[in-house]
Amino acid sequence: MDEPRIRSAARAIVVDPDDRILLVRFSFPDRTVWATPGGGLEVGETPEQAVVREMAEETGLVVDDCGPPVWTRTHLWPDGVRWDGQTEVYFLVRAPAFEPAPQLDREQLARELVVEVRWWTQAELAASDALFAPRRLPELVASLVRDGPPSRPLDVGV
C-alpha cells in the first residue's frame, strides 16, 4: 500500500476577551463542519506564517504574532483526491472582539468551501449538535480557556 499523501496545515484558535471562539463553517458536498480558521501551508511557508495569512484571508484578523502552538491533529480523508489527509498545528490567538471581514471575496471563499464565519460562546459550543473539527472542540476549548495553554502541544485526535 502506498504511503498517504498528507498536507501540512496551520489553524488559529481565536479567542476574544469574553472567551468566545471564532469558527469557520465549511460546506462539503456530504457534510458541514465548523472548524477554526486555517489551511494548508504554501511552498516555503512556516506554520506560523500560514496561520497569520489564513486568519487574514478567512476572518480579516491581521496579527504579527500567532501565539503558542497548543494542539496538533492528523486526520485522513476518505475521499482524498489531491491529498489523503492533513496534519495540523493549532495556535492560540487572543484577540479583541471584532466583526469578521474576510480579505478573500465570496468567490474565493466558496472555492475554499467557506460559507460563514462567526463567534461562538462557550455555552453555544456545549449545547450544539453541530459537527466540529476536531470533534471534541467544545471540550477542548473549555479546557484551554479554563486551564490556559499546555506546556507542549496536545494531540487532540480527529
N, C-alpha and C positions, 0 to 999 in steps of 0.2 A: 504494500500500500504506500502511496506517495505521502510525503510529509504535507500537512495542511499549510496553505498559504495564509499566514497571519499578518494582518496590518497593525502597525503601531499607531496608537491614538492617545490623545490627552483630553481630559474633561475638567470642568470647573464646578465645584460645589459652591455656588454663590449664595451667601447668607447675609441678610441685612441686619440692622440693629434690633429688629423685633424677632429675630431668629426665623424669618421666613426664608424659604429656599426658592431660587429661580429655576424653573424647569421648562424644557422644550418638548412640545408634542410632535412626535414623528409619526407620520401616517404611511405605513407599509401596506402593500396590497392585501395582506391577510391579517393585519393587526395594527392597533395604535399603541404606541409606547411613550410614556413620559420619562425623560432622561435629563441629565444635566447637560448644559451646553458643552460642545466639544466635537472633535472629529479627528480624522486621520492626519498624521504628520506629513508635510510636504518634503520633498527631497532636500536634505541638508538642514532641516529644521529640528530643533530640540523640542522635547515635550513642553518645556516652559514657553518657548516661542509659539508653539502651536496653540496652546491653550489661550494665550493672550490674543492671538489672531482670531481664533474661533469665537471667543467671547464678544469681540467687537463685531464680527460678521453676523452672529446669530442674535445678540442681545443689544448691541450698541454700547456695552460697557467697555471703556478703554482704561487699562491699568498698566503700570510699569512692572509691578511685582505680582506674580500669580499665587503667592503664598506657598505653604509647605505641601509636599505630596502626602496624602493621608490614606489613600486606598489604591489598590490595584485590582484588576479583574481581567480574566481571559475567558472569552466565550466563542463557541463555534456557531456558524450559521448553517442551517440545514440546506439552504438553497443557494449557497455561495456560487457566484459566477466569476467575479474577478478575484475575490478573497473568500477564504473558507472560515475566517473568524477575525477576531480583533483582540489585542492586548492593550488595556487602557491604564493610564496613570491619572488619578484624580487629585486635584489641587484644591485646598480650602481657600476661598477668596472671600474675605469680609469686605462688604461694600455698603455704601449708603443706599437707602431705598431710591429707586429710580423707575421711570416708566420705560420698559423695554422698547427700543427703536433700532431694530437690526440695520446694519450697514448694507446687507445684501437686499436686493429688490425682491418682489414677490416671486418672479420667475426663477431667480437664483435659489431662493429658499425652497420653492416647490421641487426643483431638481434635487435638492438635498433632503426632500421629504419632510421639511419643517413646515408645520401648519399653524402653530401657536406657540407663544412664549408668555409665561405668566408666573407670578409669585404664588407660592403655597404656604399656608400656615402649618404649624406642627399638627394642629387639630384636623385640618383638612387632609393632610397626608395620612394620619392614623385612621381616619374614617373612610377613606377612599377605597373603592374596589378596582381602581384603575390598574393597568399593567405598568409597572415601573422597571427601569433598568438602572442599577441592579434590582432584582426582585424584592429584596429586603430594604429598599431605600428608606421607607418611613422609619424603621427601627434604627438603621444606620445613622440617619440624620439626627434622630433624637439623641442617640449616644454621643455623637460628635458635638452637638450643641451643649449637652449636659456635662460631658467629661473633657471636652477640648480635643485637640489633635493627638493622635497616638505618637509614641516616641519614634516609631518607624511605620511605614505604610502597611495597612492590613489588607490581606487578600479577602475581598468581600464576596467572592463566588459569583455565580450567574445572577 
